[in-house]
Amino acid sequence: MKKLLVIGATGNIGTAVIDALLAHSNKEEVQIVAGCRNIAKAKKNFATWHNQVQWLSMDLENTATFEEELSTTNCVFLLRPPHLADMKVFQPIIDLFVKNNIKEIVFLSVQGVEKSTIIPHYKIEQSIKQSDLKYVFIRPSYFMQNLTTELLADIKHKKAIVLPAGNAKFNWVDVQNIGEAIAEIIHNFAPYCNQAIEITGKENKNFESVATLLSGITGTNINYKSVNPFQFFFIKKKEGIPFGKILVLFMLHFIARFEPEPIISDNYTKITGNQPTLLAQFIARKKQHFIKGD
């Protein structure tokens, strides 16, 4: 049996990976260890996982919290939490993977990382490659779930999407689809070993088009307001958003204005045999999230 440590188990992606693994027809072949910071809270929020996963209280900034677990683990799903970007955090973790002879690493990176050498994901990928660990890099496009997390407050309360994205097009992918692809790769690692795999949806849309979709499906008029970087910084600072988070949101949305339209891949279908979620399907599925007071 493969023993898998899922780092960031209670986040969007970690949850999608575990849900997909538990739904897999061969789920008994993988023993899941769900790593998180607060086990009591996690057990309450993920009661449906009861007796199907083993919980581990862990802190990526303190390797002592999970070093012992690695001694009996042969596969790790690794992601970079938004608040951690320094290789001073990730290099000791990668060194521990080597020390404990971890057989398989699945790392959640980002689409286009090979062209953005300054971002943390690039440095983590390079470190894993140089370590000679066996890996798969998952490079997804723009998450549909950003609409129900980072952008939700503005949609619900301002009836607007407020970003410095101009007319830039983003490729929209459902986090559930990412989790399903990763689950398949974890179950059948060898064919994908030492590859970087882009996981995308089928649609490239700008935020004007997304606002139109939201309006039509929710029955509420949602506008898109493209603001310049200074306006964006001032608005978010006034809302009390930390500077680091504002910077991440800025880089994610402003730089896209100067990049080519995203490449659409069919890797999700090749891996899972299914068609990716369309943005309209996602919005309809999450319709109640966009209603004020929900």
N, C-alpha and C positions, 0 to 999 in steps of 0.2 A: 504493500500500500504506500502511495506517495503521501508524505507529510508536508503540507503547505502552510507557510506563515503568510497571512495577508496583512500587510502594513497599511494602516489607515482604514481599517475594516468598516468603520461607521460613517465614512464620508460617502459622497455620491458614487464614486467609482468603486471603492471597496465594497459597498453594499451591493452594487450591481454585479460584481464578480462573484460574491458569495451566493447571492440569489440564483445566479445562473448555474453555479456549481451544484447547489442543492437541488435544482430542477433537472440536472443532467441525468441521463439514463444510467450512467456509470458512476453515480455520485459516491457509491460505497468504495470506490477505488482511491478516493482522496480524503485524507483526514485533515480537516480545516482548523487552523489555529488563528483566531481573530484577534489581531493586535490593536489595542486602543488605549487611551489615557485613563478613562473612567469606566471600569467594568460594571459597577452598579447601575450607572445611567444607561450603559449599552444594553445590559440584560433587560432593562425595563423597556427600552425603545425597540428592541429587536427580539421580542418574546417569541416570535414565530421560529426563530433559530434554536429554540430550547432543545438541549440535548443533541443538537446536530453539529455544533461547533464547540471548540474549546477556547476559552477566553484567556488572553494574556494582557496584563497591565504593562504597557511599555511606553517609553519616552525615547524618541530618536536621538535626542541630545544627551542621553545617558545610556550608553551601550550596555551597561551592567544590568539594565532591566530586561534585556532579551538575549544576552550572550549565551546563557545556559540553554535556552530553548533552541538556539541554532545548532547545538551539538547533536540534536536528534531530528533536524529538519533537512529535507533534501530539495525543497523548492520554495522560492520566495517571490511574492508579488510585491514590488517596491514602487512607491510613488513619492513625489515631493510635495509635502504639505505647503500651502501657500505662504506660510510665515517663515519657512526655512529655505534659504538660498545658498548658504555658504558651504563650500566644499570642506571646510573644517568640520562640518557636521557629517557630511556624506562619505568622505574618504575613510574615516575609521569604521564606518558601517561596511563599506565594500571590503576593507581589509579583513573584517570579521567573517564575511562570506567566504573569502579565500581560506582563512585559517580553519574554518569549520567544514571545508570541502563541500560547500553547497553546490549541488549538481545543476540546478536550473534557476535562472533569474529572469523574471518577466518584469520589465521596467516600463512604467507609463511615462512616455515622453510627449512631444507635441509635433504636429505636422509642420514641416519646414524647418525643423531644428538644425538640419545640416547647413542651412544658410544663415543661421543666427548664432554665431559662436559666442556671443556675450551672455546668452541666457543660461541659467543654471542647468537645464536639462542637457544641453550640449556637453557641459563639463562632466556631468554624471555619466552620460553615455561613453565619453572618451575614457573615463576612469575604469568603467566596467570592461571595455574592450581591452585596455592595457593590462588588466588583471588576469586575462585568459579564462575568465569565467564563461560558462556557456549561457547565452542570453537570448532573449527576444525583446526588441524594443517596439513597443506599441506607440504609434504616432497618430493620435486622433485629431480630427478637425475641431471646429468650434461647437461647444456643447449646446444642445437645445435647452438643457437644464439651466443654463445661465439666465433664461427668461423667468425661471421659477426660483432663482436664488439671488444673484447679484443685481439683476435688473428689476426684480419684482416690486420693490417698494415704490419706484417711480411709476411703474405700470399701474399699480393699484391706486396710489394716492395722487399722482400727478396726471394720470391718464396719458402718459408719455414715456417714450424711450429717449433718454438724454445721454448722448455719447459724442465723442469727437471723431466719429467714424466716417463722416462725409457720405459718399456714395459707394464706399468699399463693399465688395461682396464677400460673404463668409460662407464656407461650406458647413451645413448644419447636420450634426450627428447626434443621435439619441444615446445617452449614457448606457441605457439598457443594452443597446446593440454592441457597445464597446465591451460591456461585461460578458455578453454571450460569446463574442469572439475570443476574449481572453480565456474564458472557461474551456473552450474547445482546444486552445493552444496548450493550456495546462494539462489537459487530459492526453494530448497527443503532441508532445513537445518536439520530438526529433525532426519532423519535416520542416519546422520553422526555425530550428536552432541557428543562432548567430545571424539572424536576419532582422531588418528594420521594416515593420509592416504598418502602412498607413491604413487607418480605419476611418472612412468618411461616409456621409450620407449621399443622396443622389441629387441634392439641390444646392446651388449657389444663389444666395439671396442677400440683397442689401437690407438695411434696417427699415427703409421706407416700405419695402414689400412685406417685411415681417409685421410692421405696424398695421398694414392693410389687412393681412391675414388675421391678426389678433382682433381687429375691429369687427370683421365679418363673422368670426366664430363666436366671440363673446357677446356680440350685440352692443358693445360699448365702444365709442369712438376713441381710439388710441392714436396719438400722433408721434411722429419721430422728429426730434429736435437735434440737429447736428450743431454742436457748439465748438468753439475753438479751444485749444488746450488750456488757456488761461481761465476762460469761463468755466471749463470743466473742473479744474483744480479748485477754483473759488467756491463753486456749488457744492462739491463733495466735502471740502474742508468745513464749510458752514454746516453741513449735515453731520459733522463729527466723525467722518471716515478717516482712519489713520493714514498718514502720508504714504507708507509702504503699499497699502492696498490701492490708494489712488494711483500710484505710479504703475502698478501692475495693470489696472484697468486701462490706464492711458496707453501703455505699450501694446496691450492686446488689441485695442481698437483703433488707435491713431496710426500706428505704423502700417496697418493693413491698407491704408489709403495709397501707399506708394509701392505696393507689391502686386504681382500679377494675380489674376483670378485663381482661386485655389484649384488644385487638381482633384478630380473626382476618381476614386478608385473603386474597383469591384471586389476588394479583398474580403469585406464582410460577407458577401454572398458566397465567395469561393470557400471561405472557412466554415460557415454555418449552414449554407444551403438555403438561406432565407433572404428576403428582400429587406433593405433597411427602412426604418420608419420615415415617413414623410413629415415635414414640419406641420402641416395641417392636421395630421393624425395626432401628433404630440400635443398641439394646442387644444384639440378637442378632448384628449385624454385628461389634460390638466386644467380644463376650463375653469373649474371652481377656484383654482389658485389665483386667478386674475381678477376675481370679484372682490371689491373693497369690503372689508369686514369679515372675510373668510378666515 
